[in-house]
Amino acid sequence: MTRAVVTGGAGFIGSHLCEALLLLGVQATCIDDLSSGCCVNVAPRPAVPRVAFLSGDLVDPALLVRLPSGRRLFSRARPRST
């Protein structure tokens, strides 16, 4: 099975990307520090399996070791504009 990691996956675009990947049969893992995203966006929906969610930032080495192996990275994450 193909695995993918989506950064910013709790945001609007990232959550829809996770959903699309799951519907294509890709096992999706969402990473988000929730600075602008929301857990509700990655909550299970009746027609879509649950997305694996990791709270944190990709610059954290402890988070990186928790990622699944054999993965593709999709990144829409960016710092919030001031």
N, C-alpha and C positions, 0 to 999 in steps of 0.2 A: 504494500500500500504506500502511495506517495504521501509524504508528510510535508506540511508547510507551517512556517512561523509568520504571524502577521503582527508587526509592531503597530501600536496605536489601534489595536483591534477592538477596543471598547468605544471608539469614536464612531461617528456616523458612517464614514467611508470604510473604515477598517472592519466594522461589524458586518456590513453588507458584503465585503470581500470574503470574510470568514464563512458567511452563509453560502455564498456562491461556490467556494471551494468544497464545502461539505456536500453540497448537492452534486458536485462532480466526482465525489468519492474520495476526496483528499482529506486526510486527517489533519485538522487545523488546530494549532495552538496559538492563542492570543496572548500577547504581552502588552501591558499598558500600566502606566504609573497613576492613572486616573486623575491626572492634573486637569484634563479637559474632557476625558471620556467618562462613561457611566457603565457600571456593572449591568444595568438593565439591558444594555445593548447586546450583551453576550449571554443573556439568560436563554434557557432552552425554549424553543417554539415547537408547537405540535408537529409540523412537517419537517423540522430540521433537528438533527442530532445535536447533542451538547458540544460546545466548543471547550477545549481545555483552556483554562484561564490562569495566567501567571501574573501576579501583581508585582511590578517593579520596573527597572530601567535596564536597557541592554548594556550599559556601561558597568553594571554590577557583575563581577566575576562569579559570585555565588548563584546568580540567576542563570548565567550561561551554562553552567554544568547541569542544570535541571531541564535543559531543552532536549527534545527527542533527537536521535541521530538520523541521518539520511534525510535532511530537510531542505526545503527551499525557503528563502526569506523574501517576504513582501513587506516593504516599509513605506508607510505614509506618515510616519511620526515626524513631528517637528515641534520645536519649542513654541509655546503660545506667544503670539505677537503682543507687544506692550503698547 
